[in-house]
Amino acid sequence: METTSESSSPSSAGTAGSVKIELKGALAVIRLGSPEEKTSILTQQRIASLEQALDRIAAAPEVKGLVVIGPAITGFCGGADVAAIQTVTDPALGERLARQGQDVFAKLAALKCTTVAAISGACVGGGCELALCCDYRILLDSPETKIGLPEIKLGIVPGFGGTQRLPRLIGLPNALDIILGGKVVPAKKALRLGLADRLVGVSVERDKAATFAALESTAADVATGKLRIQRTPIALGHKLMTFTGLGRSLVQKRARAEVLKETKGHYPAPLRALDAAVQGLALGLGEGLKREARALGEMIVTPESKSLVHLYFLTESASKLGRPVAEHLEGISVGVVGGGVMGAGIASSCLAQGMPVIVVEPSAEARSKASTHIKNSLGKRRSLSDKDREECLERLRISDQLEELTGASVVVEAIVEDLETKRAVFERLGALTEPSAVLASNTSSLPITEIARAVSDPQRVVGMHFFNPVEKMPLVEVVRGGATSDMAALLTAALAGRLGKYPVIVEDVPGFLVNRILSPYIAEAAHLLAEGLPVERIDAAALDFGMPMGPVRLLDEVGLDVAAKVQQIMTESYGARMQAPDYLRRMVDAGRLGKKNGKGFYRHGDIPEQVADDVYTLLGLTVRDDQRPATEVLQERLVLPLVNEAVRCLDERVAGSPGKEAAGQIDLATVMGMGFAPFRGGILHYAESLGARTVAARLDSLAETYGPRFVPCDGIRARAAGNLSFYVAIE
């Protein structure tokens, strides 16, 4: 006999937030939502609905097997409701919510029947913790299937049992790699780890519906005993490191050191998760769950968590930016003009996403280097199999003729930063390509409007500014020239999203958004050098604040020649507040370009890299050996100019109309494009935490001591006077 019903909490309306239970004789199936949801989110309502379903199954002795499956092939369960996480301000409430979820999941773990999670698409956070409560996990072997615990990236710990059940299943070392890194892993890796018990292949002969049905059928066979599975055992060494006190102590010590090295102590959640996992193994599951819930309650209200959740929503919004026109990307081909580091990086990124790519580069030597770069870049992508890489390279053509780009849907120019050279290329591209083709420039500093004047239809010219290295940096600035059409801007944003990047749409001003905000930070580092502060102390102050690297080290990474050109443009465009001692030009004139040629402020190739012995002599500097000014003052001198320039950009509409959306774009751009400390939520989120009055007062104090470059901009003054937020427009 077969029955189907929805298990809904008393307050639910219709099927939203409900799970669906099907009883098929000895087999029960719980569907975590309705198919139109695509994936399920563990709202309070859905958890209550799940509890009712589990109670019903527990009371049905005829049920011998249970399959838990997502609402659709696109997703098993996306975890907890992040919007709800954002609203929790009381640690006791956070702990209570964790305990409630743990108690419901414990009912699944306690069922006497065989339980199987049938997983396709995302199975993350609370979804993974739900799957861990099942006896077996069957995964669809598709690129979209991912399983793991990313909660650390939101500044919290797994709260529904993940810190307890994952170490017991796959061993403490492997579990900590996932928990502390906030990682999700693909299906094949999950099988190797023992997190998955069996994979169901994807066949070209089956459509999505048939594939989803095959996944459910395999899970049902396991649940009813028709298919027996040999579980992957934990390796002996990992068993000793998991289930003995000495082993756990060694693992904990090593993991703690790695966390502190990685986070510099700025992120409290990883250490709390580590403690919960280790103590739970020592004291038992019940005590471990209590510690986990307490840790979640304490972490969910921290400023770090609120900042990271803020960033999460910004990335979600950016990912949707080009979605209305994404269908126009189907079947596109991409042309790249320039085979240097940037051009090759753009090409490899497009190839990895299945697009045919033509690279045009006149230099034979550069073509050879581009080919090598692309092959190496694809080789480093773990998501690609050897066959995938071969197929990528089959879609690549490298030529010395621009005429090869006649049929390209999008052309991205990535050549030398010279306006007339770029205009000459765009003039030819405008004549060669179809009128519907988007012509994009990867320029970091030159005006898109001026480049577009070389094209008869400037509406299709747009800036597409990638950051270096292209394969790693997640931001793309989509720059609207004076004539750029909405369609060209949105298509460029959609392409960036397809490449796994976060697009922000910005206006065509010198430096665009990121380089403009970054420039006074770099300039202030030069002022500090001029005062005799050593490179190490300047960079250490930035690292201590939470930056991934200091400003001087950043210059070496970017390239001192590129940085010198940007500094010149910024100074000419914005005047004294961007002006700094001309150390970059002197370094370039001495043949020191930074990491790219192994000679910069640092000696590259050394491990660890050290400041070059002769850099101070070269620049005519005498280094002081005292500790003035204090580190806090150094940090204010470096960071508050960033705030000042960011507010100018906000009020000048560089990132859109002033308000919450534009401020959010600036926050996202500063984190993803220049590495501003993520746990601070972005430059304006950081300013908001201080308050406009505090920001204004500190800038005024710095201006009195160090000069007018620190004078607060009008937008800061106005917000300070009215005690207003940086996330609202001023009149």
Buried (B, 14 or more C-beta within 10 A) or exposed (E): EEEEEBBBBEEBEEBEBBBBBBBBEBBBBBBBBBBEBBBBBBBBBBBBBBBBBBEBBBEEEEBBBBBBBBBBBBBBBBBBBBEBBBEBEEBEBBBBBBBBBBEBBBBBBEBEBBBBBBBBBBBBBBBBBBBBBBBBBBBBBBEBBBBBBBBBBBBBBBBBBBBBBBBBBBBBBBBBBBBBBBBBBBBBBBBEBBBBBBBBEBEEEEEEEEBBEBBBBBBBBBBBEEBEEEEBEBBEEBBBBBBEEEBBEBBBEEBBEBBBEEBBEBBBBBBBBBBBBBBBBEEEBEBBBBBBBBBBBBBBBBEBBBBBBBBBBBBEBBBEBBEEBBEBBEEBBBBBBBBBBBBBBBBBBBBBBEBBBBBBBBEEEBBEBBBEBBBEBBEEBEEBEEEBBEEBEEBBEBBBEBEBBEEBBBBBBBBEBEBEEBBEBBBBBBEBBEEEBBBBBBBBBBBBBBBBBBBEEBBBBBBBBBBBEBBEBBBBBBBBBBBBBEBBBBBBBBBBBBBEBBBBBBBBBBBBBBBBBBBBBBBBBBBBBBEBBBBBBBBBBBBBBBBBBBBBBBBBBBBBBBBBBBBBBBBEBBEEBBBBBBBBBBBBEBEBBBBBEBBBBBBBEEEEBEBBEEBBEBBEBEBEEEEEBEEEBBBBBBBBBBBBBBBBBBBBBBBBEBEEEBBBBBBBBBBBBBBBBBBBBBBBBBBBEBBBBEBBBBBBBBBEEBEEBBBBBEBBBBBBEEEBBBBEBBE
